[in-house]
Amino acid sequence: MDSFYIEPEIYRKYRDQVIALSQSIQVNYPENLPPEKRKPGLSDEQIAQQLGLDTRTVAEIRCVAEREYYGIDEWQQAIEFKERACRGYAKSGLGFTTRELFRKRNGKKEVE
């Protein structure tokens, strides 16, 4: 496996822009916003084109920045959510995740 290195100055310069443009932070359909206010995340390639960087540099910045941006508890919650979603999908089909989110927002018991 080859190694990839980014100068710390490059990381600091682009970190906030990369994370803001990435799919890590999205304002999209769950926010019930009209289409003109939605802000779907961009791919690493799209971010690279926009910032004038190569895709591998953007991917490296994004991966490191996500680990700085999100605490360990959020990573654990995401793992648990994905596991419930996979098990729920296997049992109930595609609508499981949407129903689970609806129940959580409305104070109802989670689907096991």
C-alpha positions as MATLAB code, in Angstrom:
seq = 'MDSFYIEPEIYRKYRDQVIALSQSIQVNYPENLPPEKRKPGLSDEQIAQQLGLDTRTVAEIRCVAEREYYGIDEWQQAIEFKERACRGYAKSGLGFTTRELFRKRNGKKEVE';
ca = [
       0.000    0.000    0.000;
       1.444    3.354   -0.951;
       1.323    6.341    1.361;
      -0.158    9.717    0.582;
       0.941   12.911    2.273;
      -0.649   16.355    2.385;
       1.186   19.364    3.707;
      -0.432   20.564    6.956;
      -0.831   24.038    5.466;
      -2.866   22.628    2.561;
      -5.023   20.653    4.984;
      -5.696   23.690    7.179;
      -6.363   25.922    4.162;
      -8.988   23.642    2.597;
     -10.399   21.634    5.538;
     -13.426   23.814    6.244;
     -14.312   24.229    2.565;
     -13.995   20.512    1.832;
     -16.127   19.427    4.795;
     -18.776   22.070    4.052;
     -19.068   20.986    0.416;
     -18.915   17.252    1.123;
     -21.723   14.833    1.749;
     -20.772   14.868    5.430;
     -22.874   17.969    5.975;
     -26.104   18.077    4.051;
     -29.238   20.128    4.115;
     -31.559   18.076    2.031;
     -34.909   16.317    1.994;
     -35.014   15.404    5.719;
     -35.152   19.100    6.481;
     -38.402   19.427    4.501;
     -36.992   22.402    2.643;
     -38.115   23.612   -0.755;
     -35.793   22.475   -3.572;
     -34.145   25.895   -3.987;
     -32.943   25.802   -0.357;
     -31.586   22.261   -0.400;
     -27.841   21.778   -0.389;
     -26.852   18.239   -1.318;
     -23.230   17.337   -0.766;
     -20.750   17.105   -3.599;
     -18.543   14.160   -4.500;
     -14.799   14.367   -3.882;
     -14.306   14.805   -7.623;
     -16.772   17.709   -7.775;
     -15.127   19.370   -4.768;
     -11.703   18.916   -6.359;
     -12.859   20.612   -9.545;
     -14.427   23.480   -7.617;
     -11.364   24.091   -5.433;
      -8.723   23.359   -8.060;
      -7.310   20.332   -6.228;
      -6.864   16.719   -7.238;
      -9.468   14.194   -6.121;
      -7.100   12.192   -3.922;
      -6.128   15.309   -1.972;
      -9.783   16.172   -1.391;
     -10.559   12.619   -0.259;
      -7.683   12.684    2.233;
      -8.702   16.087    3.597;
     -12.332   14.977    3.901;
     -11.515   11.739    5.721;
      -9.280   13.431    8.282;
     -11.659   16.378    8.705;
     -14.642   14.079    9.324;
     -12.772   12.456   12.187;
     -12.037   15.874   13.667;
     -15.550   17.204   13.067;
     -17.571   14.315   14.529;
     -17.098   12.989   18.044;
     -16.779    9.272   18.771;
     -20.360    9.135   20.072;
     -21.678   10.240   16.678;
     -19.655    7.530   14.927;
     -21.082    4.949   17.341;
     -24.646    6.201   16.789;
     -24.115    5.976   13.024;
     -22.876    2.392   13.316;
     -25.896    1.445   15.416;
     -28.299    3.213   13.039;
     -26.807    1.448   10.016;
     -27.064   -1.910   11.732;
     -30.739   -1.308   12.652;
     -31.437   -0.056    9.129;
     -29.858   -3.141    7.521;
     -31.727   -5.514    9.812;
     -34.948   -3.566    9.326;
     -34.554   -3.564    5.564;
     -33.996   -7.320    5.582;
     -37.228   -7.724    7.561;
     -39.479   -4.950    6.277;
     -38.077   -3.582    3.050;
     -36.968   -0.157    1.952;
     -39.499    1.908    3.943;
     -38.044    0.786    7.282;
     -35.562    3.648    7.687;
     -38.122    6.337    6.893;
     -40.629    4.825    9.337;
     -37.964    4.598   12.070;
     -37.024    8.266   11.648;
     -40.706    9.263   11.714;
     -41.262    7.335   14.936;
     -38.211    8.902   16.583;
     -39.302   12.422   15.665;
     -42.796   11.786   16.994;
     -41.713   10.149   20.254;
     -42.844    6.652   19.325;
     -41.005    3.442   20.174;
     -38.227    2.463   17.768;
     -38.704   -0.475   15.491;
     -36.501   -3.374   16.618;
];
